[in-house]
Amino acid sequence: MTHTDTNPFFSPFDTPHGTMPFDRIRPEHYEPALREGIRRQLAEIDAITGNPETPDFANTIEAFEHSGRLLNLVSAVFSNLHSAETSDEMERLAQVLMPLMSEHSNNITLNERLFARIKHVYDHTDKSLLSPEQQTLLEETYQGFVRNGANLQGDARDGYRELCKELSLLTLQFSEHCLKETNDYLLVLTDRAQLAGLPDTAVEAAAETAREKGLPEGQWAITLHAPSYVPFMQYAASRDLRRRLYLAYNTKCTHPDNGCCNLDIVKQIVNDHLELARLMGYGNYAEYVLRHRMAQDTAHVYHLLDQLLEAYAPTAHQEVAEVQALARETEGDDFVLMPWDWSYYSQKLKDRKYSLDDELLRPYFELSRVKEGVFGLATRLYGITFRPNPDIPVYHPDVDAYEVYDRDGSFLAVLYADFHPRAGKRAGAWMTSYKGQWRDPQTGADSRPHVSIVMNFSKPTQGKPALLTFSEMETFLHEFGHSLHGMMANTTYESLSGTNVYWDFVELPSQFMENFARQKEFLHTFARHYQTGELIPDTLVQRIKDSANFNAAYACLRQVSFGLLDMAWYTRTTPFGGDVEEYEKQAWARAQVLPSVPGTCMSVQFSHIFAGGYSAGYYSYKWAEVLDADAFALFKEKGIFNPEVAASFRHNILEKGGTEHPMTLYRRFRGQEPTIDALLIRNGIKKES
């Protein structure tokens, strides 16, 4: 019996909709399947380069687009599970497979015969004879090769290969260190008094965690995972414990003696990116990246960040002063508000001003009802429906699988939903794809997507179901917005479908969905008390709306500070060999409104920009926020469930993926280019005229 007889990747999947047979995939299957995927794609590329016919769009560009199906499948499953359900064996495999994939990618983009054919098509095709999507595919294919070193020669080409391989390993190490540091920390509490201030849900969750960790009855455990960390920082009365937890969180990956330090890795990643940009003819890495973004260059990014800083900073300082004043009422006039105090006293101020906190709202956001509400919103806007299918294999018992159907009853997509934290899952929330959408070039059959949303929400306890915070409900809407972008894809080419768009456009569908969280008409579709069934009272909904901009300026400056830090690392024109912590503090100083704490460092755990694809791109969140506020303004004007506006958003934004320039798509939906005004009005910084 050969390995192909037992390896599930080598046979068509006998599962509903050809979904991944997670129940049969084992770690030992990945490497042989990946190597076979590489072999097959190289054979497909040999067929393209060996074709005696003159290169044209069909025999070169489309043929390349449709190559590598097996490899794409295997790498998608492996990389997704490496984030959502990893293990020591998966970590070891990653050290082998990531460089293999990087090397293979370079072997393709540095294949001179293949690039010669692509360049011939690019130079000799009458682009007016191509559809807009074909024009985009041609442009993206050609520029993708150029951006990945196809024009490099000799030593420069070899240097590019080595840099890509090294970056692949460095980003992998960075992520693994962050996950290990997060998983390894445990604040064990043995005295009930140490939990003073915490709501019952947080106390129960801490007791549940202690049980899971094998601690004796009567002990509680706090972790650095968000559902544990955030409530503790928000409600724990003990300033000393808040400080201890804050320092544990914000000094992750800074300790050289524990094997998980990222200080040197940050320097290496920054310097490798700079060297790569120089090889490609750019002065810094940001210039290289931004050529393929809506922002286009560093000047436009800094213009946005400076605009936001100027508009929000005065209000942010007022917000901090107000929280400081409240703290001094109870702690004395010499009390200095520190970062570990911010969430605690902000919550007290919010309680005073609006009589509203997460625990008051949590009973109305029981997870199964939130799912009904979020799925129901998509039904109301776009006519799509969700049916759970227990026959679809999943990679963990926590995961739910749904079939998604369109308004006309046709099959639209598969959606996986993975809600709760566990040791093998990295922190945060994200949407990803196991299979993108595309059309078969021979038959025209529409191959529908399989997408997944992964989150780290509050878990059920022995006495209560999973009750979400308002913020977690917003996160659900956010990731679900990304999934709609994937599920509604309606394109010809997979590389242009779904979320395969400019990086500073990809957050529009997700952030757009968050707008519904504070709309009474939406909340009234699902928000009922998990015990009584009572609909969320209008008074609470009004308080949600009234408090919508509570500390909004502070939150904006926090995002701006991350954008400034990102740009500081990637606009460097000389290699970095200094102190990472000190450089960070200087980089974001003008957006900081709380005292700096020695020894803390964001960069060493800033996975977005060092391991997650947001290098020189973190500004994208604020860029997309301008777009989403402007887009939702049209919904508010016409009615938040307006079918015509929703149909236009679906057709012009969600279905189109990256088939045309994002500003072209946005103008088609909105009738104009966006301005910052809608965001300023939404945040209460500017009055509506």
N, C-alpha and C positions, 0 to 999 in steps of 0.2 A: 504493500500500500504506500503510495507516495504522499507527500505533504499536501498535495493539491486535493487529495480525496477527503481530507478531514478539515481543511482550512475553509471556513465559511465564506471568505472573501473570493474564493475561486469558482463559486457557483452562483447562479441567479438566486436571490433571496426569496425563499418560499414563505413570505410573510405578507400581511395586509399592506398593499400599496408598495411592496418592495422595501419595507422599512428595515432598518438595521437589525440583524438577529443578535441583539445584545446578549441573549441567554446562551448563545453558542460561541461568542467571540472570547478568546482567552489571550492573555499577554503574549504567549508564544506564537500567536498567529500574525502579529503585526509585522515583524521584520521580514519573514519570507514574502508576505503579501506586498509589502512596500517595495522590496527589491524586484519582485515580479512586475509591479506597476511601473517602476522605473524602466525595466527592460522593455516592456510593451510600448511605453511612450517613445523611447529612443528608436524603436523599430518604426513607429508611426512617423517620426521626424525624418528618419532615413528615407522613408517612402516619399515624403514631401520633397526633400532635397534631391532625391534621385529621379524625380519626375522629369522626363525629357521635354515636356510641353513648356511653353513660355509661361512664366509665373503670372497668375492672375488672382483675383479676389477669391474665387472658389477653390482653386487647387492649392493655394498657399495660406491665405488668411483664415478662411473658414476651416480648412483642413487642420491647421494648427489649433484653432479654437476648440475643435472637437477631439483633440488628442488628450491622452492622459486620464481617461475616465476612472480606471481602476486606482491609479495613484491618488487622484483627488479624493476618491471615496475613502481609501485607507487612511490617508493623512487627516481627513476631516474627523473620522471617528477617533483616531488616536489623540489628536490635539485637543478635541473637545473633552474627551474623558480624562486626559491629563490635567485639565482644569477642574472638571466637575466630579471626578471619582478616581483620584490617583491612588497610588500605593508605592511602596518601596520598589517593587518590580517595575512599575510604570516609570518611576523616576530614573531607574538605571537604564531602561530602554530609551528614554528620551535622550540620554547622553550619547547614545549610538545613532538614533534615527534623525534627530534634528540636524546634525552635521551632514548626514547622508542626503537629506532633502535639500539643504542649502547647496551642497555640491552639485546635485542634479539640476537645480534651478540655474546655477551658473553655467553648467554644461550646455543648457539650452540657450540662454541669452548670449553666451559667448561662442555659439556655433556659427562660424563665418558663412558657411554655405546657406544656412537657414536665413540668416540676417540679410544676405545678398538678395535672396528671393523676396523677402518682405520689403526691402528697400526698393527693389525693382517695381513691385506693385505700387508702393507709395509714390514713387516718382513718375510712373507712367500710366496711372489710372485716371480717367476722366471722372472726377469725384461727383460731378453733377448727375452721372448715370446711376449712382448708388443711392439707396435710401438713407435718411438721416442716421438710422441705427448702424447701417453698414459703414457709413462715413466715420462714425464714432469708433466702431471696432477697428477700422483700418488705422485711424489716428492713434488710438490707445495701444494697439499692437506695436506699431512702429516706435512710438515714443517710449513704450515700456521697455523695449530692447535698448534703445539709446540710453534711457535713464539707468539701466542695469548693466551698462558697460560694453555694449556691443561695438562701439566705436573705439574702444581702448586697444592698444597694441603692446606687445612685448611685456616689459616689466610691469607696466601699469595694469595690464590685464591680469597678470599673476598676483599682483598686490590686491586687486579687487577681489579675487577669489579668496585669498587668505583673510581679508577683512570680513567678508560675508560669513565665512566659516567661524571666525572668532566671535563675531557679534551674535551668531546663533547660539553658541555655547554660553556667552556672557549673559544674555538675556534669560536663558534657561536657568542659570545659576542664581541670578537676581530673584526670579520668581520663586524658586525652590527655597531660598533663604527666607524670603518674606513669609511663605506658608509655614515653614518649620518654626520660625520665631513666634508666629501667631498661635500655632497649635500647642507649643511647648509651655506657654505661660499660663499659670493658674494662680489666682488670688484666693486663698482658702480662708474662710471666715469661720470662727468657732464660737463666737458670741453673738447672740441675736441682736444685741445693742449695736453691733457694727453695721447692721442693715437698716438702721434708723433712717426714715425718710423714703425708703424704697416702697413702691406700691406692691400689693400682694402678688401681682403677676410676675414681677421681677424676682421677688423672694422665692416664689414657687419654681421659677425657671432656674434659679441658682441652686436650689435644693435638688432639682432634677439633674442638673449638670454634675453636682457632687455625687449623686447616686451612679450616674453613668461612669464617672471616674473611679468608682470603687471606694469612695470616702465613707467614713462611719456616719451613721444617722446622727442628725443634729449638727451637721456641718453644711456650709454653703460654698459654692465655687463660682467665681467671676472670671470670665475669659476675655480675650481681646477681640472676639468676634462681635460684630455690631449689635446683634440682639441682646447681648450681655453687657457690652461696654457702654453703649449709648445710654440706656436707662440708669446705669450706675452713676455716670457722670452728671446726669440730669437731676437725679433725686437723692443721692446719698448725702446724708447730713455731715458725715465725717470728712472734713477738709483734708485731713492727713491721708485717708484712704483714696480720696479722689486724686490727690497729688501723686500718690504711689502708682495708681493705675494709669494716670496720664503719662507719667514718666516711663512706665513700662511700654506703653503704646508708642510713644514718640521717640524712644531711643532704640526701637527695634533695628536690628541689622547694623548697629554702630559699635558692637563690642568685638574687638579683634581676636579675643581669646576663645570664642565659642563656636567657631567654624561657620558662622552665618553672617559675617560682616560684609556689607556691600560698599564700604567707603572706596576701596580700590577699584571695585567693579564699576562704580559710577564714573570714576576718572577714565577707566579703560573704554567704557561705552562712549563717553563724550569724545574722547580723542580718536577713537576708531571712526565715529561718524564724521568728525572733521576731516580726517584723512580721506575717507571715502568721497566726501563732497569735493575736496581738492582734486582728487583723481578725475572727477567728472567735470572739472573746470569751474567750480563755484568757490566763492570766498569763504562760505560757511555752510553748515548743514541746513540751516533754516532756508537759505536761498534755494538750495537744491530741492527741498521738500515742497516749498510754497509755489514753485512753478506749476505744480499739479494740484492746486487748490483754488477755491473761489477767491481767497484773499490775494493771491498772486505773488505778493512780496512782503518783506518784513515791515515796510512802511505802512501798509494797510493794516497789518496786525497791531502794530503799536498805536496807530491812529484809533482803532477800536478800543484798545485797553486804556489809552489816555482819555478818550471820551468818557468811558465808564468811570474812570478814577475821578475825573473832574466833576462828573454829575453826582456820584454817589458818596464821595469821601466826606463832605460836610455832614450829611445825614448819618453816616456810619459813626462818626465821632460823637454825634449827639446820642445815638443809640447806646454806645459804650458808656457815655457819661451818665445816662439814665440808669443803666444796670449797676454801675459803680455807686450811684447815690443810694439805690435800694440796699445794696450790700452794706454800706456804711451806717444805714439806719440800725442794723442789728449788730454789726461787728465793730463799730467805732469809726471815728473820723480819719484815723491813720491807716485804715484797711486799704491795701492795694489789690485791686482785682487782677488775678492771674489767670492764665488760660484754663487751669483746672477748675476755676470758679465760674467760668463763663456760662456753661450750660445750666449749672445749678441755679445761679441767680437770675439768668434770663428766664428760666422756667417760672421762678417765683414772680418776676415782673409780669410775665404773660398771664399767670394766674390772677394777679391783682387787677390787670387792665381788662382782661377778657373772661375771667373765670373759666379758663379752658386749658386742659392739658391732655397729654396722650392717653392717660388712664381714664379720663372722662369719656373720650371718644372710642377707645379700644373695644368696648362691648358691642359697638355698632359695626365693627369691621371684622366679623368672624370670617375666616378665610374662604369657606365655601360660598358665603353670600357675596364676598368681594369678587370671587370668580364669576358668579352669576352677573354681577353688575358690570364688570369689565367686558366679559363676553357679550353681554346684552347691549352694551354701548356699540360694539362693532356690528351687532345685528341691526340696531336702529339706524346707524349711519350708513352701512354698506350692504345690509341684507344677508350677511354671512352667519352661519350657525355652527355650533360645536357639539360633537357627539363623542363622549368617552368611549374608547374601544380597548377593553382589557386584553384583547388578543394581540395587540401590538406590543412586542417585547420592549422592555425598558431596562436601563442599566442600574437602577437602584429601586427598591420598593417605594421610596418617597416620590418617585417620578410618575406623573399622570400623562397618558397619551390620548390625544383627541384627533378625530377626523374633522376636517373643516369643509363645509359645503357652501357653495355660492347661492345667490338668490334664486337662480334657476334650477337648483338641485344638483348641479354638477360638482364633482369633487374638486376642491381647491388646494388643500394642503394637509400635512400632518403637523400637529403642534405638540411638542413635549413641554411639560411644565414641572420644574424642579424647585421647590420652595424653601427648604430648610437647611441650616448649616450642618456640617458633619466634618470629621477629621480629614477626609479625602478631597474636600471641596475648597477651592481658594475663596478668599473673602470677596465681597462686592456682589454685583448683579450684572448680568450680561445676556445678550441674545446671540445665538449663533446658528449656523446651518449645518445639517448633515448632507443635504442635497439641495442644490440650487435649482431654479426653474430655467428651462430652455426648450427649444423646439427641435425635433429630429429633422435633420436636413433632407432626408430621403422622403419621409412620410408626412412631415409637418405635424406629427403628434406632439401634444403639449405635455412635457414631463414636469409634473408638479413638485413643489418644494417640500422638504421636511425640515422644519425649524424648531428651535428650542429656546426657552427662556429659563434662566438659572438665577436663583436669588438666595438670600440668606435671611429668611424671615423668622420671627418669633415662633417657636415650636409649641405644639400643644403640651400641656402638663397632665399630671394624673387627674386633676380636677376640672380642667377647662380645655376647650378646643383651642386651636390656633387663633389668637386674637391679634390683629395687626394694629400697629400704630398708624396714624394718619400719613406719616412720612413713608412707611412701608407700602401703604396703599398707592401713594404717588409713584413709588418705585415700580410697582406692578404695572401701572398705567404706562410708565416710561418704557420698560422693556417690552411690553405688549405692543407699543407703537412701533418699535423696531421689528417685532415679529410680523405686524401687518405689512410693513414694507417688504418683508421677505415673502409672506404668504400670497400677497396680491400681485406679485411680479407677473408681467405679461409681455415678455420680450422674446426675441429669437435666440439670443446668445447668453449663455450662463454667466460669462465674465462681466456682462453689463446688467444683470438682473438683480432685483432686490436691493440689498444694502451695498452693492458694488458701485458706490457713487463717490464723488469728491468727499474727502474726510470732513470738511467743514459744512457739508450738507447732510451728512448721515444722521445727525442728531435732530433734524427738523421733525420727522414723523414721530419720534419718541417724545421729545419735549412738548410737541403740540398736544399730545394726549394728556399730559399733566394738567393742562388748563381745565379739563372737565372736573378735576378733583374738588374744586370749590364752587361748582355749579349746583344749585339746589335741585334743578330738574334731573340731574344725573344722580345725586346722592339719594333722592327719593325713590329711585328705581331698585335699590338693594339694601340700603343702610338701615338694618333693623337690629334691635337689641337681641343678643344671642339667647337670652333666657326668656324674655317676655314677648318677643316678637314686635315690640313697639317700634314704629318708624322713627328715625332720628328726628327729634323735635326741631321745629323751625327756629327756636331760640338758639339751639346749638349750631345749626347751619349758619345763622346770622353771625354767630361768634367766630365761626371758621372764616367767613368772608371778611369780617372786621379785622381779624388777626392775620389775614393773608400777607400783609406787608410788615409784620412784626420782625424787626431786625433784618429786613430785606437788604438794606444797604450794606450791613455787615457781611451778609452772605455773599453779596455781589463782590465786595472787596476781597473776600476769601478766594473766590474763583479768579479774580483778576491777579491776586498774588501768585496763584499757581501758574497762570499764564505768563506772568513776568519771569518766574523761576524757569519755566520751560524755555522761554526765549533767551534768557541769559545763558543757559547751558548750550543752546544750539545756534546762537549767533556769534559764538567765540571764533576768532580767526587765528588763535594760537593754542597749542596744546595746553591742557590744564594739569598742573602738578601741585596745586596749593591745598588749602584746608577746605574740604567740602562744606562743612558746617558754616564756616565764616563766609564763604562765597555765597551760599544760600541766603544768609541773613542780609547781605548787602543787596542781592538781586531783587528781593521782594520788599525791601525796607519801606518804600513809599506807599505800599498798600497794607502795612501792618498797623493795627489799632490797639493791640494788646502787648504787654511786655514780652520781650524775647526771653526764652529759658535756655541757659547754657546746657550743652550736652544733647539737646534735642535736634533732630534732623529729619526733614521730610524727604529729601532727595533719595536717601537710601531705601525708602519703601514706596517711592512714587512710581508704582508699576506702570501707570499709564504712559509715562514718557521714557521709561528705561526698559520696559518689557512688553508694552501693550499696544504699540503702533501709533501712539500720540506724540512721538518725538517731534518737536517743533509744531505741534498741532493742538495743544491743550486749549488754546484760545477758541477752538471750534465750538465748545459748549456755549460760550457767550455769543459767538457769531450766529449759531443756530438759534439762540434764545431771541435774538433780534428778529429772525425769520419767523419763529413760532408765535411770538406775540403779535407780529404783523398779520400772520395768517389767521390766528384765532380772532383777531379784531373783525375780520370779515364774517366769521361765524356768529359773533355776537351781534353784528349789525343785521344779519339776515335771519338769525335764529340758530341756537347751538346745535339743533338736530336737522337743520335745513337740508332736505334731500338733494337739491340742486347743487348747493355748495359742497356737500359731502361727495357727490358724484364727481364734481370737478376736481376735488382734492385727490380722490382715488385715481381718476384717469390721468391727471397731469403730473402727480407726484408719486403716489404709491405704486402704480403699475409700471411707470416708465424706467425705474432704476436709474442707471447711468447712461441711457441711450442718447441723451442730448446734454448740452451744457446745463448745469443746474439753474443758472439764472434765467435761461430760456424757458425751462419748465416752470419756474416760480412765477415769472411774468405772465405765462399763459394761464396759470391758475388765478393769480391775484390781480392781473391787469396793470401792474406797476411794480417797480423795484421797491424793496422794503426800506423803511427808515427806522431809526432808533426810537422814534417818538412813541410807538405803541408800547414798547418795553418800559420806557420812563413813566408813561401813564399807568400801566399795569402795576408798577412798583410804587406808585404814589409819589414819585420824584417830580413829576410834572402834572399839572392840572389838565384835564380834558377840555379842549376848547369847544 
